């Protein structure tokens, strides 16, 4: 119960998409972000009308904007000794 309360406090402290990296479903979140980028890339490659190109580019922007989440996850899951030169 105490661990749940601490996890909720950590989530409240972090504003923006960083709280996604604190959830217990980190892997699913990262895979969903990559799926958004791939779907956006597919929309931009296909010969579709211009509106679909804009939708694809927007999806790429959202997905790549969340890559900061992956950096946060890597920082919290990698061992401290590996981070030092």
PDB file of N, CA, C and O in Angstrom, chain B, residues numbered from 101:
ATOM      1  N   UNK B 101       0.827  -1.186   0.000  1.00  0.00           N
ATOM      2  CA  UNK B 101       0.000   0.000   0.000  1.00  0.00           C
ATOM      3  C   UNK B 101       0.876   1.257   0.000  1.00  0.00           C
ATOM      4  O   UNK B 101       0.582   2.229  -0.694  1.00  0.00           O
ATOM      5  N   UNK B 102       1.952   1.222   0.785  1.00  0.00           N
ATOM      6  CA  UNK B 102       2.843   2.374   0.859  1.00  0.00           C
ATOM      7  C   UNK B 102       3.560   2.596  -0.474  1.00  0.00           C
ATOM      8  O   UNK B 102       3.778   3.737  -0.880  1.00  0.00           O
ATOM      9  N   UNK B 103       3.922   1.515  -1.148  1.00  0.00           N
ATOM     10  CA  UNK B 103       4.590   1.641  -2.449  1.00  0.00           C
ATOM     11  C   UNK B 103       3.654   2.245  -3.486  1.00  0.00           C
ATOM     12  O   UNK B 103       4.086   3.024  -4.336  1.00  0.00           O
ATOM     13  N   UNK B 104       2.369   1.888  -3.421  1.00  0.00           N
ATOM     14  CA  UNK B 104       1.392   2.474  -4.344  1.00  0.00           C
ATOM     15  C   UNK B 104       1.251   3.971  -4.117  1.00  0.00           C
ATOM     16  O   UNK B 104       1.120   4.743  -5.067  1.00  0.00           O
ATOM     17  N   UNK B 105       1.277   4.366  -2.880  1.00  0.00           N
ATOM     18  CA  UNK B 105       1.153   5.787  -2.556  1.00  0.00           C
ATOM     19  C   UNK B 105       2.365   6.571  -3.047  1.00  0.00           C
ATOM     20  O   UNK B 105       2.230   7.681  -3.561  1.00  0.00           O
ATOM     21  N   UNK B 106       3.560   5.980  -2.883  1.00  0.00           N
ATOM     22  CA  UNK B 106       4.771   6.646  -3.379  1.00  0.00           C
ATOM     23  C   UNK B 106       4.777   6.741  -4.897  1.00  0.00           C
ATOM     24  O   UNK B 106       5.191   7.759  -5.452  1.00  0.00           O
ATOM     25  N   UNK B 107       4.321   5.693  -5.572  1.00  0.00           N
ATOM     26  CA  UNK B 107       4.258   5.730  -7.039  1.00  0.00           C
ATOM     27  C   UNK B 107       3.279   6.802  -7.508  1.00  0.00           C
ATOM     28  O   UNK B 107       3.541   7.489  -8.496  1.00  0.00           O
ATOM     29  N   UNK B 108       2.172   6.949  -6.821  1.00  0.00           N
ATOM     30  CA  UNK B 108       1.200   7.982  -7.187  1.00  0.00           C
ATOM     31  C   UNK B 108       1.787   9.378  -6.964  1.00  0.00           C
ATOM     32  O   UNK B 108       1.537  10.285  -7.758  1.00  0.00           O
ATOM     33  N   UNK B 109       2.556   9.555  -5.904  1.00  0.00           N
ATOM     34  CA  UNK B 109       3.190  10.853  -5.661  1.00  0.00           C
ATOM     35  C   UNK B 109       4.213  11.168  -6.741  1.00  0.00           C
ATOM     36  O   UNK B 109       4.316  12.314  -7.177  1.00  0.00           O
ATOM     37  N   UNK B 110       4.974  10.165  -7.181  1.00  0.00           N
ATOM     38  CA  UNK B 110       5.943  10.394  -8.259  1.00  0.00           C
ATOM     39  C   UNK B 110       5.236  10.795  -9.545  1.00  0.00           C
ATOM     40  O   UNK B 110       5.707  11.675 -10.265  1.00  0.00           O
ATOM     41  N   UNK B 111       4.115  10.160  -9.837  1.00  0.00           N
ATOM     42  CA  UNK B 111       3.385  10.498 -11.051  1.00  0.00           C
ATOM     43  C   UNK B 111       2.852  11.918 -10.990  1.00  0.00           C
ATOM     44  O   UNK B 111       2.837  12.614 -12.005  1.00  0.00           O
ATOM     45  N   UNK B 112       2.416  12.357  -9.825  1.00  0.00           N
ATOM     46  CA  UNK B 112       1.883  13.712  -9.690  1.00  0.00           C
ATOM     47  C   UNK B 112       2.968  14.760  -9.854  1.00  0.00           C
ATOM     48  O   UNK B 112       2.706  15.845 -10.374  1.00  0.00           O
ATOM     49  N   UNK B 113       4.183  14.453  -9.419  1.00  0.00           N
ATOM     50  CA  UNK B 113       5.278  15.418  -9.511  1.00  0.00           C
ATOM     51  C   UNK B 113       5.712  15.663 -10.941  1.00  0.00           C
ATOM     52  O   UNK B 113       6.148  16.766 -11.268  1.00  0.00           O
ATOM     53  N   UNK B 114       5.605  14.671 -11.794  1.00  0.00           N
ATOM     54  CA  UNK B 114       6.082  14.791 -13.169  1.00  0.00           C
ATOM     55  C   UNK B 114       4.951  15.259 -14.070  1.00  0.00           C
ATOM     56  O   UNK B 114       3.929  14.587 -14.215  1.00  0.00           O
ATOM     57  N   UNK B 115       5.151  16.413 -14.666  1.00  0.00           N
ATOM     58  CA  UNK B 115       4.167  16.920 -15.613  1.00  0.00           C
ATOM     59  C   UNK B 115       4.563  16.491 -17.021  1.00  0.00           C
ATOM     60  O   UNK B 115       5.733  16.204 -17.278  1.00  0.00           O
ATOM     61  N   UNK B 116       3.625  16.449 -17.903  1.00  0.00           N
ATOM     62  CA  UNK B 116       3.906  16.103 -19.291  1.00  0.00           C
ATOM     63  C   UNK B 116       3.946  14.604 -19.503  1.00  0.00           C
ATOM     64  O   UNK B 116       3.467  13.842 -18.663  1.00  0.00           O
ATOM     65  N   UNK B 117       4.520  14.170 -20.634  1.00  0.00           N
ATOM     66  CA  UNK B 117       4.497  12.745 -20.957  1.00  0.00           C
ATOM     67  C   UNK B 117       5.458  11.904 -20.134  1.00  0.00           C
ATOM     68  O   UNK B 117       5.486  10.685 -20.299  1.00  0.00           O
ATOM     69  N   UNK B 118       6.245  12.509 -19.256  1.00  0.00           N
ATOM     70  CA  UNK B 118       7.195  11.752 -18.454  1.00  0.00           C
ATOM     71  C   UNK B 118       6.543  10.756 -17.523  1.00  0.00           C
ATOM     72  O   UNK B 118       7.164   9.759 -17.155  1.00  0.00           O
ATOM     73  N   UNK B 119       5.307  11.003 -17.134  1.00  0.00           N
ATOM     74  CA  UNK B 119       4.632  10.065 -16.232  1.00  0.00           C
ATOM     75  C   UNK B 119       4.350   8.734 -16.916  1.00  0.00           C
ATOM     76  O   UNK B 119       4.133   7.728 -16.241  1.00  0.00           O
ATOM     77  N   UNK B 120       4.351   8.715 -18.255  1.00  0.00           N
ATOM     78  CA  UNK B 120       4.161   7.448 -18.955  1.00  0.00           C
ATOM     79  C   UNK B 120       5.318   6.497 -18.687  1.00  0.00           C
ATOM     80  O   UNK B 120       5.129   5.283 -18.624  1.00  0.00           O
ATOM     81  N   UNK B 121       6.505   7.047 -18.532  1.00  0.00           N
ATOM     82  CA  UNK B 121       7.670   6.220 -18.259  1.00  0.00           C
ATOM     83  C   UNK B 121       7.691   5.668 -16.850  1.00  0.00           C
ATOM     84  O   UNK B 121       8.435   4.728 -16.570  1.00  0.00           O
ATOM     85  N   UNK B 122       6.898   6.224 -15.962  1.00  0.00           N
ATOM     86  CA  UNK B 122       6.841   5.747 -14.591  1.00  0.00           C
ATOM     87  C   UNK B 122       5.801   4.654 -14.393  1.00  0.00           C
ATOM     88  O   UNK B 122       5.760   4.019 -13.339  1.00  0.00           O
ATOM     89  N   UNK B 123       4.969   4.432 -15.391  1.00  0.00           N
ATOM     90  CA  UNK B 123       3.913   3.441 -15.247  1.00  0.00           C
ATOM     91  C   UNK B 123       4.506   2.031 -15.313  1.00  0.00           C
ATOM     92  O   UNK B 123       5.611   1.841 -15.820  1.00  0.00           O
ATOM     93  N   UNK B 124       3.780   1.066 -14.808  1.00  0.00           N
ATOM     94  CA  UNK B 124       4.286  -0.304 -14.862  1.00  0.00           C
ATOM     95  C   UNK B 124       4.244  -0.899 -16.270  1.00  0.00           C
ATOM     96  O   UNK B 124       4.780  -1.984 -16.497  1.00  0.00           O
ATOM     97  N   UNK B 125       3.618  -0.206 -17.209  1.00  0.00           N
ATOM     98  CA  UNK B 125       3.480  -0.698 -18.585  1.00  0.00           C
ATOM     99  C   UNK B 125       4.430   0.048 -19.516  1.00  0.00           C
ATOM    100  O   UNK B 125       4.019   0.531 -20.570  1.00  0.00           O
ATOM    101  N   UNK B 126       5.680   0.138 -19.132  1.00  0.00           N
ATOM    102  CA  UNK B 126       6.660   0.891 -19.923  1.00  0.00           C
ATOM    103  C   UNK B 126       6.856   0.285 -21.307  1.00  0.00           C
ATOM    104  O   UNK B 126       6.870   1.000 -22.309  1.00  0.00           O
ATOM    105  N   UNK B 127       7.006  -1.015 -21.355  1.00  0.00           N
ATOM    106  CA  UNK B 127       7.261  -1.679 -22.633  1.00  0.00           C
ATOM    107  C   UNK B 127       6.107  -1.457 -23.602  1.00  0.00           C
ATOM    108  O   UNK B 127       6.334  -1.147 -24.772  1.00  0.00           O
ATOM    109  N   UNK B 128       4.885  -1.610 -23.135  1.00  0.00           N
ATOM    110  CA  UNK B 128       3.722  -1.407 -23.995  1.00  0.00           C
ATOM    111  C   UNK B 128       3.646   0.040 -24.474  1.00  0.00           C
ATOM    112  O   UNK B 128       3.256   0.294 -25.613  1.00  0.00           O
ATOM    113  N   UNK B 129       4.014   0.987 -23.616  1.00  0.00           N
ATOM    114  CA  UNK B 129       3.997   2.395 -23.993  1.00  0.00           C
ATOM    115  C   UNK B 129       5.029   2.683 -25.072  1.00  0.00           C
ATOM    116  O   UNK B 129       4.742   3.400 -26.031  1.00  0.00           O
ATOM    117  N   UNK B 130       6.218   2.134 -24.925  1.00  0.00           N
ATOM    118  CA  UNK B 130       7.270   2.347 -25.922  1.00  0.00           C
ATOM    119  C   UNK B 130       6.884   1.705 -27.252  1.00  0.00           C
ATOM    120  O   UNK B 130       7.089   2.301 -28.310  1.00  0.00           O
ATOM    121  N   UNK B 131       6.329   0.497 -27.205  1.00  0.00           N
ATOM    122  CA  UNK B 131       5.915  -0.159 -28.443  1.00  0.00           C
ATOM    123  C   UNK B 131       4.775   0.589 -29.121  1.00  0.00           C
ATOM    124  O   UNK B 131       4.733   0.661 -30.349  1.00  0.00           O
ATOM    125  N   UNK B 132       3.857   1.144 -28.349  1.00  0.00           N
ATOM    126  CA  UNK B 132       2.772   1.935 -28.937  1.00  0.00           C
ATOM    127  C   UNK B 132       3.322   3.201 -29.586  1.00  0.00           C
ATOM    128  O   UNK B 132       2.864   3.601 -30.656  1.00  0.00           O
ATOM    129  N   UNK B 133       4.295   3.825 -28.945  1.00  0.00           N
ATOM    130  CA  UNK B 133       4.921   5.023 -29.526  1.00  0.00           C
ATOM    131  C   UNK B 133       5.611   4.692 -30.836  1.00  0.00           C
ATOM    132  O   UNK B 133       5.494   5.437 -31.808  1.00  0.00           O
ATOM    133  N   UNK B 134       6.328   3.581 -30.867  1.00  0.00           N
ATOM    134  CA  UNK B 134       6.982   3.170 -32.107  1.00  0.00           C
ATOM    135  C   UNK B 134       5.967   2.816 -33.190  1.00  0.00           C
ATOM    136  O   UNK B 134       6.208   3.065 -34.371  1.00  0.00           O
ATOM    137  N   UNK B 135       4.833   2.237 -32.794  1.00  0.00           N
ATOM    138  CA  UNK B 135       3.787   1.913 -33.763  1.00  0.00           C
ATOM    139  C   UNK B 135       3.203   3.181 -34.376  1.00  0.00           C
ATOM    140  O   UNK B 135       2.882   3.204 -35.565  1.00  0.00           O
ATOM    141  N   UNK B 136       3.062   4.241 -33.572  1.00  0.00           N
ATOM    142  CA  UNK B 136       2.558   5.512 -34.092  1.00  0.00           C
ATOM    143  C   UNK B 136       3.539   6.078 -35.118  1.00  0.00           C
ATOM    144  O   UNK B 136       3.121   6.578 -36.162  1.00  0.00           O
ATOM    145  N   UNK B 137       4.829   6.003 -34.833  1.00  0.00           N
ATOM    146  CA  UNK B 137       5.843   6.504 -35.770  1.00  0.00           C
ATOM    147  C   UNK B 137       5.818   5.698 -37.062  1.00  0.00           C
ATOM    148  O   UNK B 137       5.875   6.273 -38.149  1.00  0.00           O
ATOM    149  N   UNK B 138       5.733   4.388 -36.959  1.00  0.00           N
ATOM    150  CA  UNK B 138       5.714   3.540 -38.153  1.00  0.00           C
ATOM    151  C   UNK B 138       4.451   3.791 -38.973  1.00  0.00           C
ATOM    152  O   UNK B 138       4.516   3.861 -40.200  1.00  0.00           O
ATOM    153  N   UNK B 139       3.306   3.927 -38.309  1.00  0.00           N
ATOM    154  CA  UNK B 139       2.065   4.210 -39.033  1.00  0.00           C
ATOM    155  C   UNK B 139       2.140   5.564 -39.728  1.00  0.00           C
ATOM    156  O   UNK B 139       1.694   5.702 -40.867  1.00  0.00           O
ATOM    157  N   UNK B 140       2.695   6.556 -39.055  1.00  0.00           N
ATOM    158  CA  UNK B 140       2.861   7.865 -39.677  1.00  0.00           C
ATOM    159  C   UNK B 140       3.807   7.810 -40.863  1.00  0.00           C
ATOM    160  O   UNK B 140       3.578   8.474 -41.874  1.00  0.00           O
ATOM    161  N   UNK B 141       4.861   7.029 -40.749  1.00  0.00           N
ATOM    162  CA  UNK B 141       5.797   6.874 -41.866  1.00  0.00           C
ATOM    163  C   UNK B 141       5.133   6.192 -43.050  1.00  0.00           C
ATOM    164  O   UNK B 141       5.363   6.568 -44.199  1.00  0.00           O
ATOM    165  N   UNK B 142       4.310   5.190 -42.769  1.00  0.00           N
ATOM    166  CA  UNK B 142       3.607   4.502 -43.845  1.00  0.00           C
ATOM    167  C   UNK B 142       2.642   5.446 -44.562  1.00  0.00           C
ATOM    168  O   UNK B 142       2.502   5.382 -45.783  1.00  0.00           O
ATOM    169  N   UNK B 143       1.981   6.316 -43.809  1.00  0.00           N
ATOM    170  CA  UNK B 143       1.063   7.274 -44.434  1.00  0.00           C
ATOM    171  C   UNK B 143       1.793   8.286 -45.302  1.00  0.00           C
ATOM    172  O   UNK B 143       1.261   8.734 -46.318  1.00  0.00           O
ATOM    173  N   UNK B 144       3.000   8.646 -44.910  1.00  0.00           N
ATOM    174  CA  UNK B 144       3.724   9.628 -45.713  1.00  0.00           C
ATOM    175  C   UNK B 144       4.325   9.006 -46.970  1.00  0.00           C
ATOM    176  O   UNK B 144       4.558   9.715 -47.949  1.00  0.00           O
ATOM    177  N   UNK B 145       4.580   7.711 -46.965  1.00  0.00           N
ATOM    178  CA  UNK B 145       5.185   7.050 -48.117  1.00  0.00           C
ATOM    179  C   UNK B 145       4.134   6.708 -49.177  1.00  0.00           C
ATOM    180  O   UNK B 145       4.422   6.759 -50.373  1.00  0.00           O
ATOM    181  N   UNK B 146       2.944   6.367 -48.752  1.00  0.00           N
ATOM    182  CA  UNK B 146       1.905   5.949 -49.688  1.00  0.00           C
ATOM    183  C   UNK B 146       1.425   7.119 -50.544  1.00  0.00           C
ATOM    184  O   UNK B 146       1.400   8.259 -50.079  1.00  0.00           O
ATOM    185  N   UNK B 147       1.045   6.842 -51.790  1.00  0.00           N
ATOM    186  CA  UNK B 147       0.557   7.920 -52.665  1.00  0.00           C
ATOM    187  C   UNK B 147      -0.902   8.271 -52.356  1.00  0.00           C
ATOM    188  O   UNK B 147      -1.806   7.924 -53.115  1.00  0.00           O
ATOM    189  N   UNK B 148      -1.113   8.947 -51.258  1.00  0.00           N
ATOM    190  CA  UNK B 148      -2.444   9.346 -50.811  1.00  0.00           C
ATOM    191  C   UNK B 148      -2.600  10.854 -50.970  1.00  0.00           C
ATOM    192  O   UNK B 148      -1.616  11.541 -51.241  1.00  0.00           O
ATOM    193  N   UNK B 149      -3.806  11.386 -50.811  1.00  0.00           N
ATOM    194  CA  UNK B 149      -3.989  12.840 -50.904  1.00  0.00           C
ATOM    195  C   UNK B 149      -3.155  13.598 -49.856  1.00  0.00           C
ATOM    196  O   UNK B 149      -2.650  13.016 -48.896  1.00  0.00           O
ATOM    197  N   UNK B 150      -3.034  14.889 -50.072  1.00  0.00           N
ATOM    198  CA  UNK B 150      -2.186  15.729 -49.242  1.00  0.00           C
ATOM    199  C   UNK B 150      -2.610  15.722 -47.769  1.00  0.00           C
ATOM    200  O   UNK B 150      -1.761  15.798 -46.881  1.00  0.00           O
ATOM    201  N   UNK B 151      -3.904  15.631 -47.511  1.00  0.00           N
ATOM    202  CA  UNK B 151      -4.388  15.613 -46.125  1.00  0.00           C
ATOM    203  C   UNK B 151      -3.818  14.412 -45.366  1.00  0.00           C
ATOM    204  O   UNK B 151      -3.482  14.520 -44.187  1.00  0.00           O
ATOM    205  N   UNK B 152      -3.712  13.275 -46.044  1.00  0.00           N
ATOM    206  CA  UNK B 152      -3.151  12.092 -45.391  1.00  0.00           C
ATOM    207  C   UNK B 152      -1.667  12.248 -45.131  1.00  0.00           C
ATOM    208  O   UNK B 152      -1.142  11.720 -44.151  1.00  0.00           O
ATOM    209  N   UNK B 153      -0.994  12.969 -46.004  1.00  0.00           N
ATOM    210  CA  UNK B 153       0.417  13.265 -45.778  1.00  0.00           C
ATOM    211  C   UNK B 153       0.580  14.086 -44.506  1.00  0.00           C
ATOM    212  O   UNK B 153       1.484  13.836 -43.708  1.00  0.00           O
ATOM    213  N   UNK B 154      -0.299  15.065 -44.321  1.00  0.00           N
ATOM    214  CA  UNK B 154      -0.230  15.885 -43.104  1.00  0.00           C
ATOM    215  C   UNK B 154      -0.539  15.058 -41.855  1.00  0.00           C
ATOM    216  O   UNK B 154       0.092  15.238 -40.814  1.00  0.00           O
ATOM    217  N   UNK B 155      -1.502  14.162 -41.966  1.00  0.00           N
ATOM    218  CA  UNK B 155      -1.824  13.294 -40.823  1.00  0.00           C
ATOM    219  C   UNK B 155      -0.625  12.403 -40.489  1.00  0.00           C
ATOM    220  O   UNK B 155      -0.298  12.206 -39.319  1.00  0.00           O
ATOM    221  N   UNK B 156       0.020  11.874 -41.512  1.00  0.00           N
ATOM    222  CA  UNK B 156       1.192  11.031 -41.288  1.00  0.00           C
ATOM    223  C   UNK B 156       2.331  11.795 -40.643  1.00  0.00           C
ATOM    224  O   UNK B 156       2.990  11.291 -39.733  1.00  0.00           O
ATOM    225  N   UNK B 157       2.562  13.013 -41.114  1.00  0.00           N
ATOM    226  CA  UNK B 157       3.630  13.830 -40.528  1.00  0.00           C
ATOM    227  C   UNK B 157       3.305  14.192 -39.077  1.00  0.00           C
ATOM    228  O   UNK B 157       4.196  14.233 -38.229  1.00  0.00           O
ATOM    229  N   UNK B 158       2.032  14.452 -38.798  1.00  0.00           N
ATOM    230  CA  UNK B 158       1.637  14.755 -37.418  1.00  0.00           C
ATOM    231  C   UNK B 158       1.859  13.537 -36.515  1.00  0.00           C
ATOM    232  O   UNK B 158       2.324  13.673 -35.383  1.00  0.00           O
ATOM    233  N   UNK B 159       1.526  12.359 -37.021  1.00  0.00           N
ATOM    234  CA  UNK B 159       1.738  11.137 -36.241  1.00  0.00           C
ATOM    235  C   UNK B 159       3.224  10.914 -35.985  1.00  0.00           C
ATOM    236  O   UNK B 159       3.611  10.499 -34.893  1.00  0.00           O
ATOM    237  N   UNK B 160       4.052  11.186 -36.981  1.00  0.00           N
ATOM    238  CA  UNK B 160       5.497  11.065 -36.779  1.00  0.00           C
ATOM    239  C   UNK B 160       5.977  12.049 -35.717  1.00  0.00           C
ATOM    240  O   UNK B 160       6.798  11.701 -34.869  1.00  0.00           O
ATOM    241  N   UNK B 161       5.473  13.255 -35.765  1.00  0.00           N
ATOM    242  CA  UNK B 161       5.877  14.271 -34.787  1.00  0.00           C
ATOM    243  C   UNK B 161       5.495  13.882 -33.369  1.00  0.00           C
ATOM    244  O   UNK B 161       6.284  14.048 -32.438  1.00  0.00           O
ATOM    245  N   UNK B 162       4.285  13.364 -33.207  1.00  0.00           N
ATOM    246  CA  UNK B 162       3.840  12.947 -31.871  1.00  0.00           C
ATOM    247  C   UNK B 162       4.681  11.770 -31.387  1.00  0.00           C
ATOM    248  O   UNK B 162       5.142  11.756 -30.245  1.00  0.00           O
ATOM    249  N   UNK B 163       4.877  10.794 -32.249  1.00  0.00           N
ATOM    250  CA  UNK B 163       5.653   9.615 -31.854  1.00  0.00           C
ATOM    251  C   UNK B 163       7.091   9.945 -31.533  1.00  0.00           C
ATOM    252  O   UNK B 163       7.637   9.457 -30.543  1.00  0.00           O
ATOM    253  N   UNK B 164       7.711  10.769 -32.359  1.00  0.00           N
ATOM    254  CA  UNK B 164       9.113  11.122 -32.115  1.00  0.00           C
ATOM    255  C   UNK B 164       9.245  12.108 -30.952  1.00  0.00           C
ATOM    256  O   UNK B 164      10.291  12.169 -30.306  1.00  0.00           O
ATOM    257  N   UNK B 165       8.203  12.866 -30.689  1.00  0.00           N
ATOM    258  CA  UNK B 165       8.225  13.752 -29.524  1.00  0.00           C
ATOM    259  C   UNK B 165       8.233  12.977 -28.220  1.00  0.00           C
ATOM    260  O   UNK B 165       8.720  13.465 -27.201  1.00  0.00           O
ATOM    261  N   UNK B 166       7.695  11.773 -28.256  1.00  0.00           N
ATOM    262  CA  UNK B 166       7.663  10.938 -27.054  1.00  0.00           C
ATOM    263  C   UNK B 166       8.920  10.095 -26.888  1.00  0.00           C
ATOM    264  O   UNK B 166       8.996   9.280 -25.969  1.00  0.00           O
ATOM    265  N   UNK B 167       9.903  10.278 -27.760  1.00  0.00           N
ATOM    266  CA  UNK B 167      11.149   9.521 -27.583  1.00  0.00           C
ATOM    267  C   UNK B 167      11.901   9.964 -26.334  1.00  0.00           C
ATOM    268  O   UNK B 167      12.759   9.238 -25.833  1.00  0.00           O
ATOM    269  N   UNK B 168      11.584  11.144 -25.836  1.00  0.00           N
ATOM    270  CA  UNK B 168      12.162  11.553 -24.555  1.00  0.00           C
ATOM    271  C   UNK B 168      11.742  10.587 -23.455  1.00  0.00           C
ATOM    272  O   UNK B 168      12.466  10.380 -22.482  1.00  0.00           O
ATOM    273  N   UNK B 169      10.575  10.008 -23.623  1.00  0.00           N
ATOM    274  CA  UNK B 169      10.111   8.980 -22.690  1.00  0.00           C
ATOM    275  C   UNK B 169      11.072   7.807 -22.677  1.00  0.00           C
ATOM    276  O   UNK B 169      11.380   7.261 -21.618  1.00  0.00           O
ATOM    277  N   UNK B 170      11.546   7.418 -23.854  1.00  0.00           N
ATOM    278  CA  UNK B 170      12.475   6.293 -23.922  1.00  0.00           C
ATOM    279  C   UNK B 170      13.794   6.617 -23.234  1.00  0.00           C
ATOM    280  O   UNK B 170      14.402   5.740 -22.620  1.00  0.00           O
ATOM    281  N   UNK B 171      14.241   7.859 -23.328  1.00  0.00           N
ATOM    282  CA  UNK B 171      15.474   8.252 -22.645  1.00  0.00           C
ATOM    283  C   UNK B 171      15.288   8.184 -21.130  1.00  0.00           C
ATOM    284  O   UNK B 171      16.191   7.766 -20.405  1.00  0.00           O
ATOM    285  N   UNK B 172      14.124   8.593 -20.665  1.00  0.00           N
ATOM    286  CA  UNK B 172      13.843   8.510 -19.231  1.00  0.00           C
ATOM    287  C   UNK B 172      13.792   7.082 -18.748  1.00  0.00           C
ATOM    288  O   UNK B 172      14.292   6.769 -17.668  1.00  0.00           O
ATOM    289  N   UNK B 173      13.188   6.209 -19.543  1.00  0.00           N
ATOM    290  CA  UNK B 173      13.120   4.795 -19.176  1.00  0.00           C
ATOM    291  C   UNK B 173      14.515   4.192 -19.174  1.00  0.00           C
ATOM    292  O   UNK B 173      14.856   3.422 -18.276  1.00  0.00           O
ATOM    293  N   UNK B 174      15.324   4.532 -20.169  1.00  0.00           N
ATOM    294  CA  UNK B 174      16.689   3.999 -20.220  1.00  0.00           C
ATOM    295  C   UNK B 174      17.501   4.488 -19.020  1.00  0.00           C
ATOM    296  O   UNK B 174      18.324   3.747 -18.482  1.00  0.00           O
ATOM    297  N   UNK B 175      17.275   5.718 -18.608  1.00  0.00           N
ATOM    298  CA  UNK B 175      18.009   6.241 -17.462  1.00  0.00           C
ATOM    299  C   UNK B 175      17.628   5.587 -16.154  1.00  0.00           C
ATOM    300  O   UNK B 175      18.460   5.461 -15.257  1.00  0.00           O
ATOM    301  N   UNK B 176      16.361   5.162 -16.033  1.00  0.00           N
ATOM    302  CA  UNK B 176      15.932   4.549 -14.786  1.00  0.00           C
ATOM    303  C   UNK B 176      16.171   3.048 -14.750  1.00  0.00           C
ATOM    304  O   UNK B 176      16.226   2.464 -13.667  1.00  0.00           O
ATOM    305  N   UNK B 177      16.313   2.410 -15.905  1.00  0.00           N
ATOM    306  CA  UNK B 177      16.478   0.966 -15.897  1.00  0.00           C
ATOM    307  C   UNK B 177      17.905   0.493 -16.085  1.00  0.00           C
ATOM    308  O   UNK B 177      18.220  -0.651 -15.756  1.00  0.00           O
ATOM    309  N   UNK B 178      18.785   1.353 -16.612  1.00  0.00           N
ATOM    310  CA  UNK B 178      20.164   0.926 -16.816  1.00  0.00           C
ATOM    311  C   UNK B 178      20.925   0.999 -15.494  1.00  0.00           C
ATOM    312  O   UNK B 178      20.637   1.843 -14.645  1.00  0.00           O
ATOM    313  N   UNK B 179      21.896   0.106 -15.333  1.00  0.00           N
ATOM    314  CA  UNK B 179      22.682   0.150 -14.099  1.00  0.00           C
ATOM    315  C   UNK B 179      23.553   1.418 -14.047  1.00  0.00           C
ATOM    316  O   UNK B 179      23.999   1.917 -15.081  1.00  0.00           O
ATOM    317  N   UNK B 180      23.778   1.911 -12.868  1.00  0.00           N
ATOM    318  CA  UNK B 180      24.550   3.152 -12.689  1.00  0.00           C
ATOM    319  C   UNK B 180      25.987   3.014 -13.191  1.00  0.00           C
ATOM    320  O   UNK B 180      26.555   3.977 -13.706  1.00  0.00           O
ATOM    321  N   UNK B 181      26.569   1.853 -13.050  1.00  0.00           N
ATOM    322  CA  UNK B 181      27.961   1.692 -13.481  1.00  0.00           C
ATOM    323  C   UNK B 181      28.105   1.782 -14.990  1.00  0.00           C
ATOM    324  O   UNK B 181      29.160   2.188 -15.478  1.00  0.00           O
ATOM    325  N   UNK B 182      27.081   1.417 -15.739  1.00  0.00           N
ATOM    326  CA  UNK B 182      27.153   1.494 -17.191  1.00  0.00           C
ATOM    327  C   UNK B 182      27.064   2.932 -17.684  1.00  0.00           C
ATOM    328  O   UNK B 182      27.503   3.230 -18.795  1.00  0.00           O
ATOM    329  N   UNK B 183      26.512   3.814 -16.886  1.00  0.00           N
ATOM    330  CA  UNK B 183      26.345   5.209 -17.301  1.00  0.00           C
ATOM    331  C   UNK B 183      27.629   6.015 -17.132  1.00  0.00           C
ATOM    332  O   UNK B 183      27.784   7.067 -17.753  1.00  0.00           O
ATOM    333  N   UNK B 184      28.529   5.544 -16.318  1.00  0.00           N
ATOM    334  CA  UNK B 184      29.781   6.281 -16.074  1.00  0.00           C
ATOM    335  C   UNK B 184      30.828   5.925 -17.113  1.00  0.00           C
ATOM    336  O   UNK B 184      30.921   4.768 -17.525  1.00  0.00           O
ATOM    337  N   UNK B 185      31.624   6.908 -17.545  1.00  0.00           N
ATOM    338  CA  UNK B 185      32.671   6.607 -18.534  1.00  0.00           C
ATOM    339  C   UNK B 185      33.842   5.855 -17.937  1.00  0.00           C
ATOM    340  O   UNK B 185      34.796   5.534 -18.647  1.00  0.00           O
TER     341      UNK B 185
END
